[in-house]
């Protein structure tokens, strides 16, 4: 169950203090080009601001840039960047990639004249386009974008680690995803280890980075598990689980899916290692958590519930707990039949395997 790391840079992170106020200078004219209602939505980072509002502003500032490129090109790039964000959120990935590409070209030209103000925008746009390419399974291009962003964030972190070191960590994690997508697990591991080290350092100073540390440990543990580093994977996943559990006392909704995911990973390790009782306990807790999540949000969590139940059923089947396995497979089948209504091709193989397992149990 792969989960890609997207270097999400919300509006609050995009107004860089070290950019000498240039971000605010870019933002305000865009707001002025929008209707009053759209201005309020933009300032509140409202995702419902219309695409037409952005396109209207883009048209206006392209025209202004023809007469005064030095003043107005940054505005064009900023609008294109936000247009790319909107298209990404709404699933128009090709359009988003094109907007980011044009924005990136402008930021690069501006950074040649004023690197202190505009290099952060070059890096953030590389990250944004790299995110799109991860989702589109264009791993080579994703790697190039995140690698270029990483080089810039590293340079900026030398003078302002408080602002930029977290972005080094996030970009390393995204880069590792691209490497794993290109069957480069060892290169990915090197990046993941560095990300863990960065977030340990940051979390020691600021507990707000504990979530990032847990995420980085989870990703490293999953990679180590896939590569057969059982001891390392168990240590990393257990460490991640401990952090998620502690954070769950404050925000259970956000952390519950990750607790379930890590428990399932630990269950896989223990099942493969013959620790049947431990594996069954971990799988069962993962199922219980995911079942609760699926009741509230079936679209996002029913597929994970089917996967967790299937792992538990496989374990029970292989250790002659046939009644338990039959009940668990039957629930998996029911979920898959529900999912098949909207995505028959996506669940067909899983469904056929589950039906075959139930037939074997009935023989």
Secondary structure as UniProt FT lines:
FT   HELIX           11..14
FT   HELIX           17..19
FT   TURN            20..21
FT   HELIX           22..33
FT   HELIX           36..43
FT   TURN            44..45
FT   TURN            47..48
FT   HELIX           51..67
FT   HELIX           69..89
FT   TURN            90..91
FT   HELIX           93..113
FT   HELIX           115..135
FT   TURN            136..137
FT   HELIX           139..157
FT   TURN            158..159
FT   HELIX           161..181
FT   TURN            182..183
FT   HELIX           185..205
FT   HELIX           207..209
FT   HELIX           210..226
FT   TURN            227..228
FT   HELIX           230..248
FT   TURN            249..250
FT   HELIX           252..272
FT   TURN            273..274
FT   HELIX           276..296
FT   HELIX           298..318
FT   TURN            319..320
FT   HELIX           322..340
FT   TURN            341..342
FT   HELIX           344..362
//
